[in-house]
């Protein structure tokens, strides 16, 4: 058996799951406790949630973020009766997203959000999408993360997660404060 490090069997891996479009209305409810229970029933351990927006840490023997996404999405559909697109990152990938966000935000005074993508976009799609930037709203794609540097109000922004999805595919959006907290807490 592999030597344990920090209480984990070395064959275990930690993943961070970000759920899309839950708890936004009366019909797509998925509270933190129900979410954690569904993740545990799917076979994952050391499950933790943050806020009620679909942020989950879990430990698994699976070695592929795509496979973790598949297992979670199947479990969520069975539990809730509706599809819950899920984007999974490793703690290292989240740390990289946060580091990129810090670099890109240098001198930016407005709001900053990150849309996490299910799939890495094609270079030509990235180029077309980044051309939507204006002096007041900037979009920069780094891997599977779309960094949105906006004005003071996300709700008045032109560059939203809906626009990201129209151009780059399935995504879920978080503000940088949440991602920074998760990187510190779960990284």
N, C-alpha and C positions, 0 to 999 in steps of 0.2 A: 504494500500500500504506500502511496506517495506520502512524503512528510507533510504535515499540516503547517500552514502559514496563516496567521491571524485567525485561527479557528476554522479554516476552510480546508477541505481535502483539495489538493492541487488539481484534481480533475474537474473541480467545480469552477464556474465562471459567473461573474456578476454582470448583469445587464440592466439597462435603464429603459423602460418602456414609456412612450408618450402616446396617449390615446387621443384620437381626433373626434371632435364634435360630440362630447358627452356633457350632460348637465347644463345644456343650453336652453332647454325647453322642458315642458312637462312630460313629453313622451320619450325622451332619451336620457332618463335618469340612471345614474350608476354611481351611487355613493361610495365613499372611501372604504367602508367596512365590507360592503358587498363586492367591491372590486378586489380587495385583498383576498377575500374568501374564494372568489372565482379563480384567481391566479394560483392560490394554494391547491384548489381542487384539480387544476391543470397539471399539477406535479412539481411546481416550483417551490422553493424554500426561501427562508429569510426575507419574506415579502414585507415591504414598507411602502407607504404612500405619502405623498406630500400635496397638500391642498385638496380641493375637490374637483380638479381640472384634468385628472387622468395622468398623473406622474407616478410611476411605480418602479421600485428597485426590487430585483429578484435574483436568486441564485439558481443555477441549473448545470446539468451535465452536458447540455446541448452546446455545440461549438459554432453555431452559425446564427447571426442576428436574423437572417431571413427565416430560419427554422423556428426561432423563438417567436417571431411575428406571426407565423402561420399557426403555431399551437395556441397562442394567445387569442388570435382572431377567431379561431374555431371555438374556443372555450367561451369567449364573450358572446358570440352569436347564440350558442346553446343556452347560456345563462340569461341573456337579455331579450333574445328574440329579434335583435336587429344587428346589423354589421357595425363593427367598431374598428375602423382602420387604425393600425398601430404601427408606430415607428420605433424601432429598437436600436439603441446605441450601446457601445461599451463605455465604461467610465472614462477611458482614455480618449474616445471619440468626443464625448461631451466636454472634456477638459480642452480639447483642441478647438471645439466650437466656441467656447467661452474665450479662449485666448485670441482667436481670430476676431471675435466681437470687440474685445478690448482694443486691439490694434486698429480695426476699422473705425471705431468710435472716437479716435483721438481728435479732440477738438469739437466733436458734435455736441450741441447743447439740447437737442430735442429728445424724443422718445426713441428707444431702440428695442426692436423685436427680432426674433429669429423664427423662421418657418423651417421646420425639420422635414426633409423630403423622404419619402419611402424609397425612391430610386434616385441614383445619381443621374442628372440630366445630361443630354448630349451637348457638346460644345456649342453648336449652332443655336440651340434653344437658350443656352446661357447668354450668348451674345445678344440675341433678340430681346430677351427679358431685361438685361441690364441697360439696354437702350431706352427703357421706359423711365429711367431715372431723370430727375429734374434737379435744379439747384436746391430745392426745398425737400425733396424726397429721394434718397439714394437706395439702390438695391445692389447688393454684391453677393455673388454665389461662390461659396467655398465648399467643395465636395457635396454633401447632402444637406447643407445648411444655406438658407437664404437670409442674409442679414439686411434688415430694413431699418434704415436711419430716417426717421420721420420728424415731423414737427411736434407740436405739443399735444396733439390729440390724435390717437389711433383711429377714433371713430370718424374723423374728418379726412383721414388719409386716402389717397388715391391708390397707393401700393398696399394692398391688404393680402391676407392669406388666400382669399378667393381669386385674386389676380395671380398670385403665385401658382395656385393649382391650375388655373386656365392655361398657363404657359409651361409649367414644369412638372405637373402631376401631383399626386396625393401628398398633402403636407399638413402638419399641425403647427400651430403658432404659440410661442411663449414669449413673455417679456424677458429681457436680459437678467433682471433681478432674480426671477425664478430659476433660470438656468444657472446663474452664478451660485445661488444657494444650493442647488442640487449637486453641482460639481464639488462644492466644498463639503457638503454633508455626505454624499454618496461616492465621491471620487476616491 
